[in-house]
Amino acid sequence: MQFSKSNKLANVCYDIRGPVLKHAKRLEEEGHRILKLNIGNPAPFGFEAPDEILQDVIRNLPTAQGYSDSKGLFSARKAVMQYCQQKEIEGVTIEDIYLGNGVSELIVMS
């Protein structure tokens, strides 16, 4: 399956610098609460991993390697593929699925 880059990504900038950051800092100084959802750490916002995932992490720690396949962990990619199948998204194979350490890495890969 061949994927082409979406035109919607043509002007995407994933910078947490520049005018947006300056404006956010100014708003914070004025007393506004800014939710920094771009930093990739969902825990401070109440998003928690399901217990099943935590148990899988604990179970796999003794055999975990320092690096995974460049496309991501096979078991995680397989889970994404199965999700696509459940949603009846046709033509998605395990080789079509890339997982990364956050959106920045995946945008660069695209």
Secondary structure, DSSP 8 states (H G I E B T S, - for coil): ------GGGTT----SSHHHHHHHHHHHHTT-----GGGS--GGGT----HHHHHHHHHHGGG--S---TT--HHHHHHHHHHHHHTT-TT--GGG----SSHHHHHHH-
